[in-house]
Amino acid sequence: MSKGIRISIVTLLLILIALPSVINNSSAQQGVGSTSVKPAPDKSTKTLDAIAAANEILEEVSKMRGLKVLNPVKSGIKSRSEIRQEVIRNFEESMKPEELDAINKTLIAYGLVPQDFKYRDFMVSLLTEQVAGFYRPKSKELFLADWNDLNQQRPVMAHELTHALQDQHFNLLRFEDWPRGDSDRETAIHALIEGDATGVMYNYQLKSLKSDITRLPSFVNFSDQAGAQSDKDGQQIFNSAPAVIKESLIFPYVYGVSFIQEIVKKQGWASVTRAYTELPQSTEQIIHIDKYLAHEQPIVDKLPDLTSVLTPGWKKIDTDVSGEFGYFIILSEFIGKKEARPASQGWGGDQFTLYENLRTKQLLLVHRSIWDTKDDAEEFFKAYAKRTINRYPQARQLSNVRETLVTERSFQTPNGKIVMQLRDKSVVTIEGLPEGEDDHLQNLFEALWKQESLPR
């Protein structure tokens, strides 16, 4: 899902309200972190002021981050309509229409958004509302929103200018056109980039208190607070967003800065710099710092193309990796975060594929996951079965069989048959199988269990 939710190195307003109270309280007198709108001065004057402030803050964050300024950074301001055009351009440059359509249908297939959801339109509106500033690696420019007071934008500038330093030292453009089908790893790298910049931004705000992020509790504890406080800031579109979009937008900032926080505590900022060479490989490594430090590699799973096994008319439209974070979202939508968190831990690797029947528009979702232990796999299997029951209260259970090698549960739902199989440390699920495809069920599972999974 990351490919579509990725914003090309921007700061969201919501990260300014995800701060622990110690930062908000210390900054209240200066207006730092506030998102209220004040009358703006003349644009040319404000642009000159923005350039002066950017030069000053660039030197400051350079010292904080331990990265030298290699080149000046061009700065300017943009109106809301210009910001909207940048968001739209980002979508057009980074994603093809068929990719956006595939993401939309994948979210629908998992039951994470309504059937009539329009992903692209919603994301353009949401990002236009949320973007407070952005650094564009292609043009090496920093732009700020002209509807906010410059003094209020200083934390945003600290964040975005850290991106400029990252770009000068690590070349952010190498992450722009990430290969399709590797979203979990892309999300992990996005979390490194945004967590790094967010950590510097928080240190910038904590400087007056002679404190820094290493003296604060984990920022993950404040992720729910960000969503709760958003009501105070008139963020109607964000508040109306499906949970999958809210959580995915917040993840790179909140989990990312917690990842940075732990690295800095253990090894200092030099280790953050090394992380751009020793990149995180999964959201599991972002969530569990010990997995990253131990270089625990995810398993690369490759599902077979099932179009030759299905009846004619099916087309593969998407294939990707959910990762621990993706499964956490998928589960929590229907069983809650408290149960979803442990059930998604112990992830080893996965892949899903989405098929569409070109005649009926029926969606068929297939996913296989590999877990660290048999117990982890069984815990996920049970959690996913409960999710299915909660998602389809009217579903009719067709089988609940536990044999020596395979445990199976199947359900008849309004969207087709769902069949789950647990074998050793792996779980295979077929969702949305329509009538007429039952004859192929055994062949489908035989094909799915034949494939081998290898470490990256």
Backbone torsions as a table, in degrees:
resi	resn	phi	psi	omega
1	MET	NA	-17.6	-174.6
2	SER	-59.9	-36.3	-174.0
3	LYS	-55.0	-38.9	-177.2
4	GLY	-85.8	-24.7	-175.3
5	ILE	-93.5	-11.8	-179.6
6	ARG	-61.6	132.5	174.2
7	ILE	-108.6	136.0	-171.3
8	SER	-69.8	79.3	176.9
9	ILE	54.4	69.7	177.7
10	VAL	-126.4	162.4	174.2
11	THR	-103.2	134.4	177.9
12	LEU	-98.4	147.8	175.9
13	LEU	-58.8	-31.9	-174.6
14	LEU	-64.7	-25.2	179.7
15	ILE	-70.8	-20.8	179.1
16	LEU	-77.6	-14.0	177.2
17	ILE	-109.1	8.1	177.1
18	ALA	-95.0	8.0	-177.5
19	LEU	-74.1	143.7	170.4
20	PRO	-59.6	155.2	-175.3
21	SER	-60.6	-27.9	-178.9
22	VAL	-62.0	-34.6	179.5
23	ILE	-76.1	-45.0	-179.6
24	ASN	-60.5	-41.8	-178.1
25	ASN	-67.0	-41.0	-178.2
26	SER	-70.7	-22.8	-175.6
27	SER	-98.8	-5.9	-171.5
28	ALA	-58.6	-39.9	-176.4
29	GLN	-66.8	-26.5	-178.4
30	GLN	-93.0	-8.9	-178.0
31	GLY	81.3	10.7	180.0
32	VAL	-70.3	134.2	179.7
33	GLY	89.2	-10.1	178.7
34	SER	-77.7	147.7	179.0
35	THR	-119.4	19.2	178.2
36	SER	-70.5	151.3	-177.0
37	VAL	-100.1	131.7	177.7
38	LYS	-120.6	158.4	178.5
39	PRO	-56.3	132.4	-176.3
40	ALA	-91.0	143.7	174.5
41	PRO	-72.1	178.7	176.8
42	ASP	-53.7	140.4	-173.3
43	LYS	-61.2	-40.1	-179.0
44	SER	-65.1	-39.0	178.5
45	THR	-66.4	-43.8	-178.7
46	LYS	-65.7	-35.2	178.6
47	THR	-64.4	-44.0	178.2
48	LEU	-63.0	-41.3	178.0
49	ASP	-63.8	-39.1	179.9
50	ALA	-64.5	-40.5	179.0
51	ILE	-63.1	-44.4	-179.9
52	ALA	-63.4	-45.0	179.8
53	ALA	-64.7	-39.7	-179.4
54	ALA	-62.6	-42.7	179.4
55	ASN	-62.6	-40.1	179.8
56	GLU	-67.2	-47.1	-176.9
57	ILE	-70.3	-33.4	178.5
58	LEU	-58.4	-44.9	178.5
59	GLU	-63.1	-38.5	-178.3
60	GLU	-68.3	-47.2	-178.5
61	VAL	-72.0	-25.6	175.5
62	SER	-60.3	-43.4	178.9
63	LYS	-69.5	-41.5	-179.6
64	MET	-62.2	-42.8	-173.9
65	ARG	-85.1	-18.9	-178.7
66	GLY	76.7	29.1	177.4
67	LEU	-122.9	123.6	-178.6
68	LYS	-69.2	149.1	174.1
69	VAL	-78.5	114.3	-178.4
70	LEU	-91.5	-28.2	-179.7
71	ASN	-146.8	152.0	173.5
72	PRO	-63.3	156.9	179.3
73	VAL	-115.0	121.4	177.5
74	LYS	-68.9	138.8	-177.2
75	SER	-131.5	153.0	177.5
76	GLY	-169.1	-176.2	179.1
77	ILE	-126.5	156.0	179.2
78	LYS	-136.4	147.0	177.5
79	SER	-77.3	171.6	179.4
80	ARG	-61.8	-39.5	179.1
81	SER	-66.9	-36.7	177.6
82	GLU	-68.2	-39.0	176.7
83	ILE	-60.6	-44.2	-179.7
84	ARG	-59.6	-41.9	179.2
85	GLN	-64.7	-35.6	177.3
86	GLU	-65.3	-40.9	178.7
87	VAL	-62.2	-46.5	179.8
88	ILE	-62.3	-43.3	179.8
89	ARG	-62.5	-38.2	178.4
90	ASN	-61.0	-42.9	178.0
91	PHE	-62.0	-45.1	-176.4
92	GLU	-67.5	-34.1	-178.8
93	GLU	-77.9	-36.1	-171.9
94	SER	-95.6	-19.8	-175.7
95	MET	-140.2	138.4	175.9
96	LYS	-83.3	156.1	179.3
97	PRO	-53.8	-38.9	-179.0
98	GLU	-67.9	-29.2	176.1
99	GLU	-69.4	-44.0	177.1
100	LEU	-61.5	-40.4	179.2
101	ASP	-64.7	-39.4	179.6
102	ALA	-65.3	-42.2	177.5
103	ILE	-61.4	-45.2	-179.5
104	ASN	-57.6	-45.9	-177.9
105	LYS	-71.2	-32.7	176.6
106	THR	-64.9	-43.9	178.1
107	LEU	-61.6	-39.1	177.6
108	ILE	-66.2	-43.8	-178.0
109	ALA	-61.3	-36.3	177.8
110	TYR	-80.8	-5.8	-179.7
111	GLY	75.5	24.7	-176.0
112	LEU	-92.4	-14.6	177.3
113	VAL	-139.8	161.7	178.0
114	PRO	-64.3	159.8	-178.3
115	GLN	-59.5	-32.4	-176.6
116	ASP	-97.3	17.9	-176.4
117	PHE	-65.7	139.5	177.4
118	LYS	-114.9	94.9	-171.5
119	TYR	-59.0	-51.5	-175.7
120	ARG	-60.8	-48.3	-177.6
121	ASP	-61.8	-41.3	-178.7
122	PHE	-66.6	-43.4	-176.9
123	MET	-66.6	-37.6	177.6
124	VAL	-61.5	-45.2	179.6
125	SER	-66.0	-42.2	-178.2
126	LEU	-65.2	-46.6	-177.6
127	LEU	-68.8	-33.0	175.4
128	THR	-62.6	-38.7	177.9
129	GLU	-69.7	-39.0	-169.1
130	GLN	-88.6	-28.5	-172.6
131	VAL	-67.4	124.8	178.3
132	ALA	-106.4	-11.5	179.5
133	GLY	173.3	164.0	177.8
134	PHE	-158.1	149.8	173.0
135	TYR	-109.0	129.7	-177.8
136	ARG	-106.2	107.3	-177.0
137	PRO	-60.6	-33.0	-176.5
138	LYS	-64.9	-37.7	-179.0
139	SER	-104.7	-3.7	-179.8
140	LYS	59.1	40.2	-177.2
141	GLU	-120.9	147.4	172.9
142	LEU	-107.8	129.6	176.5
143	PHE	-126.6	141.4	177.9
144	LEU	-116.9	155.6	177.2
145	ALA	-75.1	131.8	-174.0
146	ASP	-80.1	-4.9	-178.1
147	TRP	-90.8	-0.8	177.4
148	ASN	-109.2	146.5	176.9
149	ASP	-62.8	140.3	-175.7
150	LEU	-58.7	-40.2	-179.1
151	ASN	-63.8	-34.4	178.2
152	GLN	-71.7	-20.7	-176.8
153	GLN	-88.4	-4.4	-175.4
154	ARG	-58.5	-41.9	175.5
155	PRO	-62.1	-37.8	177.0
156	VAL	-61.6	-42.0	179.9
157	MET	-64.5	-39.2	177.8
158	ALA	-60.9	-41.2	178.8
159	HIS	-64.3	-51.6	-175.3
160	GLU	-69.0	-33.5	178.5
161	LEU	-72.4	-25.3	170.6
162	THR	-65.4	-38.3	174.8
163	HIS	-60.8	-39.0	178.8
164	ALA	-62.5	-41.5	177.7
165	LEU	-66.4	-41.3	175.9
166	GLN	-57.1	-44.8	-177.7
167	ASP	-63.0	-42.2	-179.2
168	GLN	-65.3	-33.0	-176.1
169	HIS	-98.7	-30.9	-170.9
170	PHE	-121.1	-4.2	178.7
171	ASN	60.4	83.1	-179.1
172	LEU	-66.5	-21.2	-179.3
173	LEU	-62.8	-22.7	-179.9
174	ARG	-68.2	-14.1	178.8
175	PHE	-101.4	0.0	-173.4
176	GLU	-70.1	-47.9	-176.4
177	ASP	-105.4	69.1	-176.8
178	TRP	-71.8	142.1	-178.7
179	PRO	-58.7	137.5	178.2
180	ARG	-65.9	140.7	178.2
181	GLY	96.0	7.6	-178.1
182	ASP	-129.2	42.4	-171.1
183	SER	-66.8	-33.3	-178.1
184	ASP	-63.9	-43.5	177.7
185	ARG	-67.5	-38.7	178.0
186	GLU	-61.9	-41.4	178.0
187	THR	-62.9	-39.0	179.2
188	ALA	-63.3	-43.2	179.1
189	ILE	-68.5	-38.8	175.3
190	HIS	-58.8	-39.6	179.0
191	ALA	-66.1	-37.0	175.1
192	LEU	-60.7	-49.4	-176.9
193	ILE	-63.7	-49.6	-177.9
194	GLU	-73.3	-35.4	177.9
195	GLY	-64.7	-40.3	176.5
196	ASP	-58.2	-51.9	-178.1
197	ALA	-66.9	-36.4	179.0
198	THR	-69.2	-38.7	176.8
199	GLY	-61.1	-42.8	177.3
200	VAL	-64.9	-40.7	178.5
201	MET	-60.5	-43.5	179.6
202	TYR	-66.0	-40.4	177.0
203	ASN	-62.2	-36.9	176.9
204	TYR	-59.1	-41.1	179.9
205	GLN	-77.2	-28.3	-178.0
206	LEU	-84.8	-9.1	-174.3
207	LYS	-57.6	-40.7	-178.6
208	SER	-64.9	-21.2	177.8
209	LEU	-93.4	3.1	-175.6
210	LYS	55.1	43.7	-179.2
211	SER	-133.0	177.2	176.5
212	ASP	-157.2	178.7	-172.6
213	ILE	-65.4	-22.7	-178.5
214	THR	-70.3	-14.7	-179.2
215	ARG	-97.5	4.8	-179.0
216	LEU	-106.4	157.6	173.2
217	PRO	-64.2	168.7	178.7
218	SER	-57.7	135.8	-178.6
219	PHE	-70.4	-18.0	178.3
220	VAL	-59.5	-31.3	179.9
221	ASN	-62.8	-18.1	-176.3
222	PHE	-102.9	4.5	-176.7
223	SER	-64.6	-39.2	178.1
224	ASP	-70.2	-31.9	178.9
225	GLN	-62.2	-35.2	179.8
226	ALA	-61.0	-44.7	179.4
227	GLY	-66.5	-38.5	-178.3
228	ALA	-68.3	-39.2	-175.9
229	GLN	-77.0	-14.7	-176.3
230	SER	-62.9	-23.3	178.6
231	ASP	-60.6	-28.3	-176.0
232	LYS	-77.4	-11.6	-171.2
233	ASP	-113.5	16.5	175.2
234	GLY	63.7	33.3	-178.0
235	GLN	-94.9	70.0	-173.1
236	GLN	-61.9	-40.9	-176.4
237	ILE	-70.0	-43.6	177.2
238	PHE	-60.4	-43.1	-179.4
239	ASN	-63.6	-28.7	-178.8
240	SER	-88.9	-4.0	-175.6
241	ALA	-68.8	143.9	171.5
242	PRO	-57.4	151.5	-176.7
243	ALA	-56.2	-37.1	-178.4
244	VAL	-59.9	-37.6	-179.2
245	ILE	-76.0	-42.7	177.1
246	LYS	-58.0	-52.0	-176.5
247	GLU	-63.2	-38.7	-178.6
248	SER	-70.1	-33.9	176.6
249	LEU	-69.7	-38.8	-176.4
250	ILE	-75.9	-32.9	-171.7
251	PHE	-50.2	-52.9	-175.9
252	PRO	-60.5	-28.9	-178.4
253	TYR	-84.1	-52.4	-174.5
254	VAL	-75.9	-54.0	177.8
255	TYR	-69.5	-32.4	178.1
256	GLY	-63.3	-45.8	-179.0
257	VAL	-71.3	-29.6	175.3
258	SER	-67.1	-38.3	174.9
259	PHE	-60.1	-48.1	178.5
260	ILE	-62.5	-43.3	-179.8
261	GLN	-54.9	-45.7	-178.2
262	GLU	-70.7	-38.8	177.9
263	ILE	-62.4	-45.5	-179.0
264	VAL	-64.1	-39.9	178.0
265	LYS	-60.0	-42.3	-174.2
266	LYS	-83.5	-38.0	-168.8
267	GLN	-137.2	-2.9	177.9
268	GLY	87.5	172.2	-176.2
269	TRP	-67.1	-23.1	178.0
270	ALA	-61.5	-30.8	178.1
271	SER	-72.5	-29.0	174.3
272	VAL	-65.1	-41.5	176.8
273	THR	-61.3	-41.9	179.2
274	ARG	-64.7	-26.2	-177.8
275	ALA	-64.0	-20.7	177.8
276	TYR	-76.8	-13.3	171.8
277	THR	-98.8	-44.9	177.0
278	GLU	-97.2	73.3	-171.8
279	LEU	-65.1	144.1	171.5
280	PRO	-62.7	143.0	-172.7
281	GLN	-104.3	-7.8	-177.0
282	SER	-162.5	160.3	174.2
283	THR	-66.2	-25.2	175.0
284	GLU	-58.3	-41.4	179.5
285	GLN	-68.6	-29.3	176.7
286	ILE	-72.4	-42.7	-178.1
287	ILE	-71.1	-36.9	-177.7
288	HIS	-119.7	97.2	-174.6
289	ILE	-57.6	-31.3	-179.2
290	ASP	-64.2	-30.8	177.8
291	LYS	-67.1	-37.4	178.7
292	TYR	-69.6	-47.9	-177.3
293	LEU	-64.9	-28.5	178.6
294	ALA	-86.5	-0.6	-178.8
295	HIS	56.4	39.6	178.0
296	GLU	-73.5	111.6	-173.7
297	GLN	-85.9	140.3	175.5
298	PRO	-71.5	157.7	176.1
299	ILE	-86.0	131.1	177.0
300	VAL	-87.6	114.0	-177.9
301	ASP	-104.0	135.9	-179.2
302	LYS	-125.3	105.9	178.6
303	LEU	-77.3	147.3	176.6
304	PRO	-74.7	157.7	173.3
305	ASP	-79.4	119.7	-174.0
306	LEU	-94.4	4.6	-176.7
307	THR	-62.1	-28.9	179.4
308	SER	-77.5	-17.4	179.9
309	VAL	-91.9	-33.0	179.4
310	LEU	-75.7	167.3	174.7
311	THR	-67.3	158.2	-178.6
312	PRO	-59.0	147.2	176.3
313	GLY	112.4	-7.1	179.1
314	TRP	-92.3	142.2	179.3
315	LYS	-130.7	134.4	175.6
316	LYS	-77.1	122.0	-176.6
317	ILE	-114.1	-14.7	179.2
318	ASP	-160.0	146.9	171.5
319	THR	-150.1	137.0	-173.9
320	ASP	-164.2	-178.6	179.5
321	VAL	-114.6	129.9	179.5
322	SER	-83.8	-42.5	-178.9
323	GLY	74.5	176.0	179.2
324	GLU	-60.8	-43.8	-178.7
325	PHE	-65.5	-40.9	178.9
326	GLY	-62.1	-44.0	178.5
327	TYR	-68.4	-31.9	175.3
328	PHE	-60.4	-44.9	178.4
329	ILE	-65.2	-46.1	-177.3
330	ILE	-59.6	-42.3	179.9
331	LEU	-74.1	-45.5	-173.1
332	SER	-65.0	-22.1	177.9
333	GLU	-58.7	-30.3	-174.4
334	PHE	-124.1	-12.6	177.5
335	ILE	-123.9	-1.0	177.9
336	GLY	88.1	155.9	-175.5
337	LYS	-66.4	-34.8	-175.7
338	LYS	-60.2	-41.7	178.3
339	GLU	-84.0	-32.7	-175.7
340	ALA	-68.3	-34.4	-174.8
341	ARG	-62.4	-54.3	179.3
342	PRO	-67.2	-31.4	-178.2
343	ALA	-69.7	-24.7	179.2
344	SER	-92.1	-9.7	177.2
345	GLN	-79.8	155.6	-175.0
346	GLY	86.3	9.1	177.6
347	TRP	-62.2	139.3	176.9
348	GLY	-115.9	-33.6	179.0
349	GLY	174.4	163.3	178.1
350	ASP	-167.0	169.7	168.4
351	GLN	-157.1	143.2	173.1
352	PHE	-122.7	154.6	174.8
353	THR	-133.7	136.9	177.8
354	LEU	-113.2	129.4	177.2
355	TYR	-114.2	150.5	175.4
356	GLU	-129.7	135.1	174.0
357	ASN	-81.0	116.3	-173.1
358	LEU	-65.4	-22.2	-179.6
359	ARG	-88.9	-48.1	-174.3
360	THR	-95.5	-14.8	-176.0
361	LYS	67.7	14.2	174.9
362	GLN	-64.8	139.6	177.8
363	LEU	-103.5	134.7	178.1
364	LEU	-123.1	118.7	-176.1
365	LEU	-109.9	128.3	178.9
366	VAL	-125.0	130.0	174.9
367	HIS	-145.2	144.8	178.6
368	ARG	-128.9	134.2	179.8
369	SER	-126.7	146.3	178.4
370	ILE	-118.5	135.5	-173.1
371	TRP	-119.0	163.0	-175.3
372	ASP	-66.3	-37.6	-178.1
373	THR	-136.4	166.9	175.5
374	LYS	-62.8	-37.7	179.3
375	ASP	-64.4	-40.0	177.7
376	ASP	-62.0	-43.0	-179.1
377	ALA	-64.6	-41.9	-179.6
378	GLU	-67.8	-38.2	178.3
379	GLU	-62.6	-42.7	177.8
380	PHE	-66.2	-42.3	-180.0
381	PHE	-56.7	-46.7	-179.8
382	LYS	-66.4	-41.0	-179.8
383	ALA	-65.0	-39.5	-179.0
384	TYR	-71.0	-33.7	175.3
385	ALA	-64.5	-42.1	177.7
386	LYS	-64.5	-40.3	176.6
387	ARG	-58.4	-43.2	-179.1
388	THR	-62.6	-43.6	179.4
389	ILE	-63.8	-41.3	179.4
390	ASN	-70.1	-33.9	179.0
391	ARG	-70.4	-37.2	-178.4
392	TYR	-122.2	79.4	-179.1
393	PRO	-58.2	-27.3	-178.8
394	GLN	-89.6	4.0	-177.5
395	ALA	-64.4	147.1	177.8
396	ARG	-106.7	124.0	179.5
397	GLN	-75.0	129.0	-177.1
398	LEU	-100.6	-33.8	-179.7
399	SER	-152.6	151.3	174.3
400	ASN	-151.3	81.5	-170.0
401	VAL	-115.6	131.3	174.9
402	ARG	-120.0	112.5	179.7
403	GLU	-113.4	-173.6	-176.6
404	THR	-63.7	-45.3	-175.2
405	LEU	-102.1	-31.8	-172.7
406	VAL	-131.5	135.7	169.5
407	THR	-108.2	132.9	-177.7
408	GLU	-130.5	141.5	169.8
409	ARG	-134.7	138.6	179.1
410	SER	-139.8	152.4	-175.5
411	PHE	-140.7	143.9	171.2
412	GLN	-99.1	120.2	-176.9
413	THR	-122.8	167.7	176.5
414	PRO	-60.1	-21.9	-179.5
415	ASN	-98.6	12.8	-179.5
416	GLY	112.6	-179.6	-177.7
417	LYS	-80.9	142.1	173.5
418	ILE	-118.7	124.4	179.4
419	VAL	-126.1	127.5	179.4
420	MET	-118.1	137.9	175.0
421	GLN	-130.3	136.4	177.0
422	LEU	-114.1	125.8	177.9
423	ARG	-140.6	118.7	179.9
424	ASP	55.5	-114.5	-177.6
425	LYS	-106.2	17.9	-176.4
426	SER	-125.2	150.9	176.5
427	VAL	-128.7	128.8	176.3
428	VAL	-117.9	132.6	-179.1
429	THR	-130.9	133.9	172.9
430	ILE	-117.1	123.5	-176.7
431	GLU	-124.7	133.8	175.2
432	GLY	91.9	22.4	-179.0
433	LEU	-71.7	116.4	-177.3
434	PRO	-79.9	167.8	174.7
435	GLU	-61.7	142.2	-178.0
436	GLY	100.6	-16.6	178.1
437	GLU	-102.0	-3.7	-177.5
438	ASP	-57.3	-34.6	-178.8
439	ASP	-62.7	-21.8	-177.1
440	HIS	-95.0	-2.7	-172.2
441	LEU	-59.1	-46.8	-179.5
442	GLN	-62.5	-41.8	179.2
443	ASN	-65.4	-36.1	178.4
444	LEU	-62.7	-47.8	-179.1
445	PHE	-68.4	-35.1	176.3
446	GLU	-61.1	-42.4	179.0
447	ALA	-66.0	-40.0	-176.7
448	LEU	-71.1	-32.3	-179.5
449	TRP	-84.2	-12.7	-179.2
450	LYS	-74.7	-32.4	-172.8
451	GLN	-63.7	146.3	178.2
452	GLU	-102.5	148.9	178.7
453	SER	-116.5	134.7	-175.1
454	LEU	-123.7	148.1	173.9
455	PRO	-62.3	150.7	178.2
456	ARG	-67.6	NA	NA
